[in-house]
Amino acid sequence: MGLDGYILTAFLLALPANEIVLPIILMSYTSGGNLVQIENISNISNILINNGWTILTAINVMLFSLMHFPCSTTLLSIKKETGSWKWAVLSFLIPTVCGILICIVTTGIYNFIK
């Protein structure tokens, strides 16, 4: 699917707040004990490249960021508004499966062209 274990773990750990995916990825790559603050964007680039990121990885992270489960607050709101866990689970599964499939297709196309 074009994403490593650190990236996938970061998406799962960021369930409470999706905006912390990249800081968790950077924290994992740097083996830090807390979220990192990096002032220079070239430092971020170096960390990602040193951990095997390619243009395909960057594209798939962007695609999966657009097409994955909503945050936990949204899922709980869906459950509260509908009165059923069924809709919250579907709201988690449908975009996540679509995101996985799009990343797989993108990786396949990239590898075919390359």
C-alpha positions as CSV (number, residue, x, y, z in Angstrom):
1,M,0.0,0.0,0.0
2,G,3.1,2.2,0.0
3,L,3.0,3.2,3.7
4,D,5.4,1.8,6.4
5,G,4.4,0.6,9.8
6,Y,5.4,3.9,11.5
7,I,3.0,5.7,9.2
8,L,0.1,3.3,9.7
9,T,0.7,3.3,13.5
10,A,0.7,7.1,13.5
11,F,-2.7,7.2,11.8
12,L,-4.1,4.8,14.5
13,L,-2.5,6.7,17.4
14,A,-3.9,10.0,15.9
15,L,-7.5,8.8,16.2
16,P,-8.3,11.4,18.9
17,A,-7.0,14.2,16.7
18,N,-6.0,13.6,13.1
19,E,-3.7,16.7,12.9
20,I,-1.0,15.0,15.0
21,V,-0.2,12.3,12.4
22,L,2.9,13.9,11.0
23,P,4.3,14.8,14.5
24,I,3.8,11.2,15.5
25,I,5.6,10.0,12.4
26,L,8.5,12.3,13.0
27,M,8.6,11.3,16.7
28,S,8.7,7.7,15.7
29,Y,11.5,8.2,13.1
30,T,13.6,10.2,15.5
31,S,12.9,7.8,18.4
32,G,11.9,10.7,20.6
33,G,9.9,10.4,23.7
34,N,7.7,13.3,22.9
35,L,6.3,15.2,20.0
36,V,9.0,17.0,18.1
37,Q,9.2,20.6,17.2
38,I,11.4,21.2,14.2
39,E,11.9,24.8,13.1
40,N,13.5,24.2,9.7
41,I,11.5,22.4,7.0
42,S,14.7,21.0,5.5
43,N,15.2,19.1,8.7
44,I,11.8,17.5,8.3
45,S,12.7,16.6,4.7
46,N,16.0,15.0,5.8
47,I,14.2,12.9,8.5
48,L,11.7,11.6,6.0
49,I,14.2,10.9,3.2
50,N,16.5,9.2,5.7
51,N,13.6,6.9,6.7
52,G,12.9,5.8,3.1
53,W,10.3,8.2,2.0
54,T,9.9,8.6,-1.8
55,I,7.5,10.6,-3.9
56,L,5.2,7.6,-3.7
57,T,5.2,7.6,0.1
58,A,4.4,11.3,0.2
59,I,1.6,10.9,-2.3
60,N,0.1,7.9,-0.4
61,V,0.3,9.7,2.9
62,M,-1.6,12.6,1.4
63,L,-4.2,10.4,-0.2
64,F,-4.7,8.3,3.0
65,S,-4.9,11.6,5.0
66,L,-7.8,12.6,2.8
67,M,-9.5,9.2,2.7
68,H,-9.4,7.7,6.2
69,F,-11.5,7.5,9.3
70,P,-12.7,10.6,11.0
71,C,-11.4,11.5,14.5
72,S,-12.9,9.9,17.6
73,T,-14.9,13.0,18.5
74,T,-16.7,12.8,15.1
75,L,-17.3,9.1,15.5
76,L,-18.8,9.7,19.0
77,S,-21.0,12.5,17.6
78,I,-22.2,10.2,14.9
79,K,-23.1,7.5,17.5
80,K,-24.8,10.1,19.7
81,E,-26.8,11.6,16.8
82,T,-27.9,8.4,15.2
83,G,-28.3,6.4,18.5
84,S,-26.4,3.5,16.9
85,W,-22.9,2.2,16.8
86,K,-23.6,0.8,13.3
87,W,-23.3,4.2,11.7
88,A,-20.2,5.2,13.6
89,V,-18.5,1.9,12.6
90,L,-19.6,2.4,8.9
91,S,-18.2,6.0,9.1
92,F,-14.9,4.5,10.2
93,L,-14.8,1.6,7.8
94,I,-16.0,3.0,4.5
95,P,-13.5,5.9,4.1
96,T,-10.7,3.7,5.6
97,V,-11.3,0.9,3.1
98,C,-11.5,3.5,0.3
99,G,-8.2,5.0,1.4
100,I,-6.5,1.7,1.5
101,L,-7.8,0.8,-1.9
102,I,-6.7,4.1,-3.4
103,C,-3.2,3.7,-1.9
104,I,-2.9,0.2,-3.3
105,V,-4.1,1.4,-6.8
106,T,-1.7,4.3,-6.7
107,T,1.2,2.1,-5.7
108,G,0.3,-0.3,-8.5
109,I,0.2,2.4,-11.1
110,Y,3.4,3.9,-9.8
111,N,5.2,0.6,-9.9
112,F,3.8,-0.2,-13.4
113,I,5.0,3.1,-14.8
114,K,8.3,3.0,-13.1
